[in-house]
Amino acid sequence: MTFIGDVNFNGLGTDQSGLPSTLLEDGVSPQNGLNGFGSAIAYTGYSDRYVLLADRGPNKFSYPGGAAVDNTTSYDNRYQIFDISVVPDASSSTGYDVAASNVGTTLLKNSQGVQFQGISTGFSTSPSVENHRLDSEGIRVAPDGTIYVSDEYGPYIYHFNQQGQEIGQLTVPASFEIANPGPNAAAEAANNSLGRVTNKGLEGIAISPDGKTLVAALQSPLIQDGGNASTNDRLLVYDLTNPGVPPKEYLYQLDSGLAISEILAVNNHEFIIDERDGTAGGGKKLLYEVDLNQSSAPTDLTNSAYAGTTTANGLPKSGTPAGIVPLAKTLFANIGQILIAANPFVPGSGGLPDKIEGYAWGPILPDGNELLLATNDNDFSTSVTGGFPDYIFAFEVSGLNDFQAEQFPAGYTFPAPEPATLVIFLAGFLGLTVVRRRRTRAVQ
């Protein structure tokens, strides 16, 4: 893998949401800011177009009297639409030019049409009102153009149309959920003995190129598997051709001190998993590869003595239980070392970002090699607040003999044209001229 270029944003731009510039509760971040969008990136299959995901918004605000609402803000959840071009540099035989522009913003709403927000007061307390609290962490575009987004705090896996409206969910095993969601980590720890650890739920998702398999990864092990003290994590594997069937659960063993931030399909059965620490300027940022079709089939934990449905049948904190075959992993790339050697960082910004969290393949490069893009979650910092910029890093990957590109239908576009048949018909009937505009903006 070779670093070939990057582009960065200073966090001071304005997105295409149409929201006001009202400051959020942290007193610094505007609601319509173009920032924090590197928690995940996904290729749309259309031209050079990608979707980039922000998480729950700025989370460094301390409320008077304590973390009553998890120190989060009323950020309206959304994904950004970017056109990202990676083309050969005309002045160099080996270099590339990387450019990116924000061409759209899509707000995310639940199935009742309520805007998702990052603040924990959005947890539903009524059976008739759907949850509208979302800590969005992973995003993928399915072959039909619909979008899946994973959430850390349910954890949930939401299904959206291209207008940002929820159209369904994948069922997450009850053993992954906590019984008593709370306003902060202390409350959840005191009232739950099963499920995801606070702020460490479903961090990454991947969809196989044929669209038949979705894999979701926990950032860290479940409470009943040892929580933060454990290295035995779980992956969920869904059959999207039969989404009502419960997913399989496979044991994935973390490096000590690391957590998962992303998962990306290489083909229909091989996946790359991003493990990282939270160290700024260095630390460990590693990509591992796993194969669902490995020679010794991985054990489906749901049918084992380690189903994780109770504290007693959880996984040990380390080691492989007798009779269990974990997913075998091999090092794919030391992404941290590659970036440190290239040193593309903005001077004075802190060097290697602590949170490189998004990965996506792009269109094949002119020399036939694969394009891999990576993004960082900068926690909505800006050049004013002294944090990391929003980076989009580009890499050239060669030697992937089994790589398979994502499959999208002929004539496919993203986003799909807005329904306009009736409007055009009525305009023609009335003798009117219809002019349709799409806003675009060059960003800082």
C-alpha positions in Angstrom: 0.0 0.0 0.0 1.3 3.4 -1.0 0.2 6.9 0.2 -0.6 9.0 -2.9 -2.2 12.2 -1.6 -4.7 13.9 0.6 -7.0 16.8 1.0 -8.0 18.5 4.3 -10.7 20.8 5.6 -10.3 23.3 8.5 -13.7 22.7 10.1 -14.8 26.3 9.4 -16.9 25.7 6.3 -20.7 25.5 6.0 -22.5 22.4 4.8 -25.5 22.0 2.4 -28.0 21.2 5.1 -29.8 24.5 5.0 -29.8 24.6 8.8 -29.1 27.8 10.6 -25.6 28.7 12.0 -27.0 28.6 15.5 -24.2 27.5 17.9 -24.7 24.1 19.7 -24.4 23.7 23.4 -20.6 23.7 23.3 -20.8 27.4 22.3 -18.4 26.8 19.5 -19.9 24.5 16.8 -22.5 25.8 14.4 -25.4 23.5 13.6 -24.6 23.9 9.9 -20.9 23.4 10.2 -19.0 21.3 7.6 -16.9 19.4 10.1 -16.5 16.1 12.0 -17.5 14.1 8.9 -14.8 11.4 9.0 -16.4 8.8 11.3 -17.1 6.8 8.1 -16.9 7.0 4.3 -18.6 5.0 1.6 -18.4 4.9 -2.1 -21.8 5.5 -3.8 -20.9 3.7 -7.0 -21.6 6.9 -9.0 -18.7 8.7 -10.6 -16.4 10.1 -7.9 -19.2 10.5 -5.4 -19.0 9.4 -1.7 -20.9 9.8 1.5 -19.1 10.8 4.6 -20.6 10.4 8.0 -20.5 12.6 11.2 -21.1 10.9 14.5 -23.4 12.3 17.3 -21.8 15.8 17.1 -19.5 17.7 19.5 -19.3 15.8 22.8 -16.9 17.9 24.9 -19.4 20.1 26.6 -19.8 19.6 30.3 -23.3 20.5 31.6 -23.6 22.3 34.9 -24.1 19.8 37.7 -22.6 16.9 35.8 -23.0 14.8 32.7 -26.7 14.9 32.7 -27.0 14.2 29.0 -23.7 12.5 28.4 -22.0 15.8 27.6 -23.4 15.7 24.0 -25.2 18.3 22.0 -28.4 18.6 20.0 -26.6 18.1 16.7 -28.9 17.1 13.9 -27.5 13.8 12.4 -26.6 13.8 8.8 -24.2 12.5 6.1 -22.3 14.7 3.7 -22.1 14.0 0.0 -18.7 14.7 -1.5 -17.2 14.4 -4.9 -13.6 13.3 -4.4 -11.3 13.0 -7.4 -7.9 11.3 -7.4 -6.2 11.9 -10.8 -2.6 11.6 -12.0 -0.6 14.8 -11.4 0.3 16.2 -14.8 3.6 17.5 -13.5 4.7 14.1 -12.1 5.0 10.6 -13.5 4.1 9.0 -10.2 2.1 11.6 -8.2 -1.7 12.2 -7.9 -3.8 15.2 -7.3 -6.6 14.8 -4.7 -9.5 17.2 -4.6 -12.8 17.1 -2.8 -16.0 19.3 -2.7 -19.1 19.0 -0.6 -22.0 18.8 -3.1 -24.9 17.9 -0.7 -26.0 17.2 2.8 -28.7 14.7 3.8 -30.4 14.9 7.2 -31.4 11.6 8.8 -35.0 11.1 10.2 -36.6 8.2 11.9 -39.6 6.3 10.4 -41.9 8.8 12.1 -40.2 11.7 10.3 -38.5 13.0 13.5 -35.0 14.3 13.0 -32.3 12.1 14.6 -30.1 14.0 17.1 -27.0 13.1 19.0 -28.1 14.2 22.4 -29.2 11.4 24.8 -32.5 13.0 25.7 -33.5 11.6 22.3 -33.9 8.1 23.9 -37.5 7.2 23.6 -39.4 6.8 26.9 -42.8 6.0 25.3 -43.8 3.0 23.3 -45.6 5.2 20.8 -42.6 7.4 20.1 -39.6 6.0 18.3 -36.1 6.6 19.4 -34.5 9.6 17.7 -31.1 9.6 19.5 -28.4 8.5 17.1 -24.6 8.1 17.4 -24.0 7.3 13.8 -20.6 5.5 13.3 -20.7 3.3 10.2 -22.2 3.9 6.7 -22.4 1.8 3.5 -24.4 2.2 0.3 -26.1 -1.0 -0.9 -26.3 -2.0 -4.6 -29.9 -0.6 -4.8 -28.6 2.8 -3.6 -30.2 2.7 -0.2 -28.0 3.4 2.8 -27.2 1.5 6.0 -26.0 3.3 9.1 -24.8 1.7 12.4 -25.3 3.3 15.8 -23.2 2.9 18.9 -25.9 3.6 21.5 -28.7 1.1 20.7 -26.8 -0.5 19.2 -28.9 -0.3 16.0 -28.4 -0.8 12.3 -30.7 1.6 10.4 -31.7 1.4 6.8 -32.4 4.7 4.9 -33.5 5.8 1.5 -31.5 8.5 -0.3 -33.7 11.2 1.1 -32.5 10.3 4.6 -35.8 8.7 5.7 -35.6 5.5 7.8 -37.1 2.6 5.9 -36.2 -0.2 8.2 -33.8 -1.7 10.7 -31.8 -4.9 11.0 -32.5 -6.8 14.2 -29.6 -6.7 16.6 -29.4 -9.6 19.0 -30.9 -8.8 22.4 -27.5 -9.7 24.0 -26.0 -6.7 22.3 -28.5 -4.2 23.7 -28.6 -2.8 27.2 -31.9 -3.1 29.1 -31.7 0.3 30.7 -30.3 3.1 28.5 -29.1 6.0 30.6 -28.2 9.6 30.3 -24.5 9.0 30.9 -21.9 6.2 31.3 -22.1 6.0 35.1 -25.9 5.4 35.0 -25.6 2.7 32.4 -22.8 1.0 34.2 -24.8 0.9 37.4 -28.0 -0.5 35.8 -26.8 -3.0 33.2 -24.9 -6.3 33.3 -25.4 -7.3 29.6 -24.9 -5.6 26.3 -22.7 -3.0 24.7 -20.3 -0.9 26.7 -21.3 2.8 26.7 -20.0 4.6 23.6 -18.6 1.3 22.2 -21.4 -0.3 20.3 -21.6 -1.0 16.5 -18.7 1.1 15.2 -18.3 -0.2 11.6 -20.3 -2.0 8.9 -19.5 -3.5 5.5 -21.5 -4.8 2.6 -20.2 -7.4 0.3 -19.9 -6.4 -3.4 -22.8 -8.6 -4.4 -25.0 -7.0 -1.7 -25.9 -10.2 0.0 -23.9 -10.0 3.2 -23.6 -7.2 5.8 -21.0 -7.5 8.5 -21.2 -5.2 11.6 -18.4 -4.8 14.1 -18.5 -3.9 17.8 -15.9 -1.3 18.8 -15.1 -3.2 22.0 -16.3 -6.4 23.7 -19.7 -6.7 25.3 -20.1 -6.2 29.0 -20.7 -10.0 29.5 -17.6 -10.7 27.5 -15.4 -8.6 29.8 -16.0 -5.2 28.4 -13.1 -2.8 28.2 -10.8 -5.4 29.9 -11.4 -8.0 27.2 -9.8 -8.7 23.8 -12.6 -11.1 22.7 -14.9 -9.1 20.5 -17.8 -10.2 18.2 -18.8 -9.6 14.6 -22.4 -9.9 13.3 -22.9 -11.4 9.9 -26.3 -10.8 8.2 -27.7 -12.4 5.2 -29.4 -9.5 3.4 -31.3 -11.8 1.1 -33.1 -13.0 4.2 -32.8 -10.2 6.7 -35.3 -11.6 9.1 -33.0 -14.5 10.0 -30.8 -13.7 13.1 -27.2 -12.9 12.2 -24.3 -15.2 12.9 -21.9 -14.1 15.6 -18.2 -14.7 15.2 -15.3 -14.3 17.6 -12.8 -11.7 16.6 -9.8 -11.3 18.8 -8.4 -7.8 19.3 -4.8 -6.8 19.8 -4.4 -5.7 23.4 -5.3 -2.1 24.0 -6.9 -1.6 20.6 -10.5 -1.3 19.4 -12.4 -1.6 16.0 -13.3 1.6 14.1 -14.2 0.2 10.7 -14.8 -2.8 8.5 -14.6 -2.9 4.7 -15.3 -5.7 2.1 -12.5 -6.8 -0.2 -14.8 -9.3 -2.0 -17.9 -11.3 -1.0 -16.1 -13.2 1.8 -12.9 -11.3 2.8 -13.0 -8.1 4.9 -10.5 -5.6 6.2 -10.8 -4.5 9.8 -9.4 -1.3 11.3 -8.0 -1.7 14.8 -6.6 1.4 16.5 -5.8 3.1 19.8 -6.6 6.6 20.7 -3.1 8.0 20.7 -2.6 11.3 18.9 0.6 11.8 16.9 1.5 8.1 16.8 0.3 4.9 18.5 -1.2 2.0 16.6 -3.4 2.2 13.5 -3.6 -1.2 11.9 -5.6 -2.9 9.1 -6.2 -6.7 9.4 -7.8 -9.0 6.9 -10.3 -11.8 7.8 -11.9 -14.4 5.6 -15.4 -15.7 6.4 -14.6 -18.8 4.2 -11.4 -19.6 6.1 -10.3 -23.3 6.0 -11.5 -24.0 9.5 -15.0 -22.5 9.6 -15.5 -19.9 12.3 -17.9 -20.9 15.1 -21.3 -19.3 15.2 -21.3 -18.2 18.8 -25.1 -18.1 18.9 -25.2 -21.8 18.7 -22.4 -22.4 21.3 -21.9 -22.4 25.0 -20.8 -18.8 24.6 -23.9 -17.3 23.3 -23.5 -14.2 25.5 -27.2 -14.1 26.5 -26.3 -14.2 30.2 -23.2 -13.2 32.2 -22.5 -16.9 32.7 -22.3 -17.8 29.0 -20.2 -14.8 27.9 -16.7 -15.1 26.5 -13.6 -15.0 28.7 -11.6 -11.8 28.7 -8.8 -13.4 26.7 -7.8 -16.6 25.1 -9.8 -18.9 22.8 -12.5 -21.1 24.6 -12.3 -24.8 23.9 -14.3 -25.8 20.9 -14.5 -22.3 19.5 -12.8 -21.3 16.2 -12.2 -17.5 16.0 -11.8 -15.6 12.8 -8.1 -15.7 11.9 -6.6 -12.4 11.0 -3.5 -11.4 9.1 -1.9 -7.9 8.9 -3.0 -6.1 5.8 -1.3 -2.7 6.4 0.2 -0.6 9.2 -1.6 2.5 8.2 -0.1 4.6 10.9 3.5 3.9 9.8 2.6 4.6 6.2 1.2 8.0 7.1 3.9 9.0 9.5 6.5 8.2 6.8 4.6 10.2 4.2 4.0 13.1 6.7 1.2 14.8 4.8 -0.1 16.5 8.0 -0.9 20.2 8.3 2.0 21.9 10.2 1.2 22.4 13.9 -1.9 20.2 13.8 -0.5 17.4 15.9 0.7 15.0 13.2 -1.0 11.6 12.9 -4.7 11.9 13.9 -5.8 9.8 16.9 -9.0 8.6 15.2 -8.6 7.3 11.6 -12.1 5.7 11.4 -13.4 5.6 7.8 -12.3 3.5 4.9 -13.7 3.1 1.4 -12.6 1.8 -2.0 -13.0 4.1 -4.9 -12.9 3.8 -8.7 -10.0 1.8 -10.1 -6.9 4.0 -10.7 -5.6 4.5 -14.2 -2.8 2.0 -13.7 -5.3 -0.7 -12.7 -4.6 -0.7 -9.0 -7.2 -0.1 -6.3 -7.9 3.3 -4.7 -8.4 3.3 -0.9 -9.6 6.4 0.9 -9.4 6.9 4.7 -10.9 9.6 6.9 -10.5 10.7 10.5 -13.0 11.7 13.1 -11.7 15.0 14.5 -14.5 15.4 17.1 -15.6 18.6 15.4 -12.4 20.4 16.3 -11.3 23.4 14.1 -8.1 25.3 13.3 -9.4 27.8 15.9 -9.7 25.2 18.6 -6.3 23.7 17.8 -7.6 20.2 16.8 -7.0 18.0 13.8 -8.4 19.0 10.4 -10.8 16.7 8.5 -8.5 14.7 6.4 -9.2 12.5 3.4 -6.2 10.3 2.7 -5.7 8.5 -0.6 -3.7 5.2 -1.0 -2.9 3.0 -3.9 -3.2 -0.7 -3.2 -1.7 -3.3 -5.5 -1.6 -7.1 -5.5 -5.2 -7.6 -4.5 -5.9 -10.5 -6.8 -9.2 -11.3 -5.2 -10.5 -7.8 -5.1 -14.1 -7.3 -6.3 -15.6 -3.9 -7.0 -19.0 -3.1 -5.6 -21.8 -3.8 -8.0 -24.3 -1.1 -9.0 -26.9 -1.3 -11.9 -26.4 0.4 -15.2 -27.7 3.9 -15.3 -27.5 4.3 -11.6 -27.1 7.7 -10.0 -26.6 9.0 -6.5 -28.5 10.7 -5.2 -31.4 9.5 -7.3 -33.4 12.2 -9.1 -36.1 13.6 -7.0 -39.6 12.4 -7.9 -40.8 15.0 -10.4 -43.1 13.2 -12.8 -46.3 14.8 -11.4 -44.7 18.3 -11.2 -43.5 18.1 -14.8 -46.9 16.8 -16.0 -48.8 19.6 -14.3 -46.3 22.2 -15.5 -46.7 21.0 -19.0 -50.5 21.0 -18.7 -50.5 24.6 -17.4 -47.9 25.8 -20.0 -45.3 26.5 -17.3 -41.5 26.2 -17.5 -39.9 24.2 -14.7 -36.4 25.1 -13.7 -34.8 22.7 -11.2 -31.7 23.7 -9.3 -29.3 21.8 -7.1 -27.1 23.8 -4.7 -23.3 23.3 -4.9 -20.7 25.1 -3.0 -16.9 25.3 -3.0 -15.9 24.7 0.6 -13.0 26.0 2.7 
